[in-house]
Structure formats: structure tokens, C-alpha cells
Amino acid sequence: MTFEQEFLKDLEEWLSMQLMVNQVAMTESQKEFEASQDERAKDAIIRYESRLDAYQFLQGKLDNYKNGKSFHDLPDGLFGTRNY
């Protein structure tokens, strides 16, 4: 495995871990906010959601690379979908 391939593999694993950790943290922050109405938990939800968006963006760029697309191409199925 070349250095570049190993780097991309490690980056992909790291991104997957960050997505999982931030998703769990956001879910727990939501539970805390619902239970206590603590504004700090509400702020944490926003921070974790922002991080998730950023990591998902990077993951989409890696998917583009794997599929032989340009860095600036949009991921498949982006238009016409809504995530709430």
C-alpha cells in the first residue's frame, strides 16, 4: 500500500469515528436539554451538529475521489433530498 493510499484509508477511518462520536454526543445533548432545559446542552447540540455537517462534507469529498469525480463535484443524490 502506498503512502497516499494508507493516508486516505486512515483519514476515512478517522472521519467515520468522528461522525459516530459526534452523533452520539449530539443525541446525548438533546436528551439532556429535553430533561433539564439547560442552555449549555442546547449550545452543545448546535456545536455537535455543525461538526457532523463538516465531517459529512469531507466524507462526501472522499467518496467523490473514490468514484473518480472532481473535488468540486456534488455528491450523488444531493439535490432533491432534505435532511431535518
C-alpha angles and dihedrals in degrees: 000000000000123000091253093051092049091048092051091047091051092046091051092050091048092050091050090051092048091050091051095045095047093045091054092045092050092049092050091047090052091052091049092049092049091049100044108012086228110170091214089062090050090053090048091054090056093048094049092046091052091051091049090053091051094047091047089051091053091046089054090053090053090050089052090052092050091050093050095249129141120266090246097050115111119243116261115271095017096127116066094028128104126196119196 
